[in-house]
Amino acid sequence: MLLTASVLAAGEPEPRLREPKQDFAAPPPGSYRLPVIQQAPKGPVLDSNGKAGDFSRYTRGRVTLLTFMYTYCVDPLGCPLAFKTMMRVRQRLLERPEQARRVRLVSLSFDPSHDDPATMKHYAGKLADPASPVRWHFLTTRSVAELKPLLDALGQEVTVELDNKGKPTRVRNHLLKMFLIDGKGGIREIYSTAFLIPEVLLNDIETLLLETGPAS
């Protein structure tokens, strides 16, 4: 069974996930700083309607939580864990409308050969509703050749799978990461599996929101 956003949003049972345990008290928002690690890269992407645009459109203007994924991944420590974490962050943000409108979620496929815009749209279901206070964008690319520079720039470790003619078809063997990006495109935190804890992510998001003050 494929784990898809549409299935989970419909309330179907989830596979058992080995979630990270929070054995520490997260510092309160605004009591610490998150320095800029690097700038988010630019490059062509496609939204779930097939419209082309630059990746920077989805990494500037709002605080962004970004992850890479496969629509068909069932690895308990991979995409399902990232998806569930994003869902929990989304739900908490929806309870804070003034913050929700200043944050976006982005899921970008590792496998453009399978995850075309139509597949991403089906996977997203109602989660990609443009009327939602928390915008969630489900993106892909035209090819691995367009995707790989984005992965390389972000330090996302992958190997490239080739067909029998040596043409890149998809990337594999990724390590789960999630990226927190400020409104100017600066990457401020990179989370590994052990730190995909909603409270930690929400505190970091609020810390970035506090830097710019209340929404105008």
N, C-alpha and C positions, 0 to 999 in steps of 0.2 A: 504494500500500500504506500502510495506517495504521500508525503506530508505536505499539504498545500495550505496557503492562507485561506482559500475558500472553504476547505474542509474544517479547519479549526474555527473559522468565524461562524460556521454553521452549528457549532457546538458538539462536533463529533469527538469521541475519545482520543486523547493524545497518546503517543508512545511514551513509555516511562523514560524520563530524562534524569540523568545524574547531574543535578544542578549544583553550582558552586555554593558553598555554605559561608555565610557571613559570620565570622568569629571575631569581629572587631567593631568598634563604634566608629562609624563614618564621621569625619569632622563636619561641622555645620557649614552650609553654604556661605561663601563670602569670608570665611575665616582663613582662607589659603588662596594661593594663586596658582594658575596653570600656565606656565610659560609656553610660548609658541615653539613647537618642535620643528615644523617645516610648513611650507605652503601647500595647499591642495593643488594637484596638477590640473591642467586643461587638456581637453581632448574630446573627440566626437562621441556622443551617446545617442540612444534612441529612447523615447519614453514609451509607455505601454500603448499609446495610440500610433506608434510608428513615426512620430515627429522627431526630426533630427535637431540636435542642439549641442552646445558645448557643456561639458561636465561642470564648468564653473557656475553655470546657471543654478546648479543644485548644491553648491557649497558656499554661496555668498548671500548676504541679505538676512539670513536667519541663522540661529545656532542649529547645526546639523549633526545628526547621529547616523553614521554610514556603516553599512556592512556589505560584504560580498556573499553571494549565495548561489545554490542550484535549486531550481524548483522541485527537483526529484530527490534531494538529499534526505537520507533517513539516519545519518550518523548521530547518535545521541549527543555527542560533544561538538557537533558541527552546526549546520544550518537550522535544525529544529530548536536548538538551544538559543541561537541568536534571534530567531523569530519570536520565540516565547518571551525573551527579554525585551525585545522591541515592543511587543504587545503590552507588556506590563508597564513599560515606560509611557507608551501611548495612553493607556487607561488612566494613569496617574496624572498625566498632563491634561487630559480632558476634564479632570476635576479642578483644574486651575486655568480657566479660560484666558486670563490675562497673560499667562506664560505660554499656553498652547499655541497662540497665534504668532509667537516669536521663535518657534522651533519647527524643524522638519525632520522626517525620517527618510532615509534613502536605502533601498536595496538594489544592488547592481549584480547582474548575473555573471558567473564565471564561465558560462557555456552558451555563447551566442548562437552556436549551430543548432542547439535544441531550444533554448529559451529566447525565441523570437518575440516581438512585441505582443502578438496575439496570446502566446503562452503566458507571458508576464501579466497581461491583463486578466486572464482567467485566474491565475494564481492570486493576484491581488484582490479580486472581488471588490467588495464595498470599501475595503481599507484604503483604496486609492481615490475615494470620493473627493473631488476638488472643493466641495463645500465644507469638509471637515475642518475644524479649527487646527488640528494637527495634520498637516499635509504629509502624506507618505507616498513617495515616488518609487515606482518599480521600473528600473532601467535595464537596458541591454545595449549591445553594440552590434555593428554590422558583421564583425569578424573578430577572431582572436588577434589579428594584426592591429586592430584598433584598440582592443582591450589591453593588450600586454603593456604598452607604455604607461597606462594608468596604474597597473599593478606594480610595475617596476618603480615608478615614482613614489608610490606609497609603501614600498618595502614589503609587499604582500608576496610571501614565498609560494611559488607554484612551479610545476613542471608542465611542459606543453606536449600534448598528445598529437601525433601526426597520423595522417591517413597513409595508404600504401603508395601514394605519389609524393609523400613528403610534405603535404600541405597541412598547416596547423588547423586542428579541428576544435579543440577545447583545452582548457587548463585543468590540471588535476593536483591532488596531494597538497591541498592548501591547508594552512594552519588558520584556525578561526581568529579573526581580529575584528574589532569594532573601533571606529574612529570618531572622535568628537572634534568638530570643526566650528570655529567662531564665525561671526557674521562677515568677517573680512577674508575668509578662506584660510585662516591659520589653523593648522592641526594642533590641538591643545592637549589631547590625551589619546593613547592607543591602548585598548583593553584586550587582554588575553582572556582565555576561557575562565581562568580562576577569578577574574574580576568582573564578570558579567552579572553584576548584582544591581538590581534596579535602584536601590537606595543610593548607592555610590554614583551611578550614572545621573540620577536626578539631582543630587547635590552638586555634581560637576556642571550640569546644565544650568542650574540656578546661579552658580558662581559666575559663569560667563554672562548670564543675563544681568546680574548685578553690576558688572563692569560698565555696561552701557546705560545703566539707569532704567527707569520705567519707560514703557512704550509711549511714544508721542501720540 
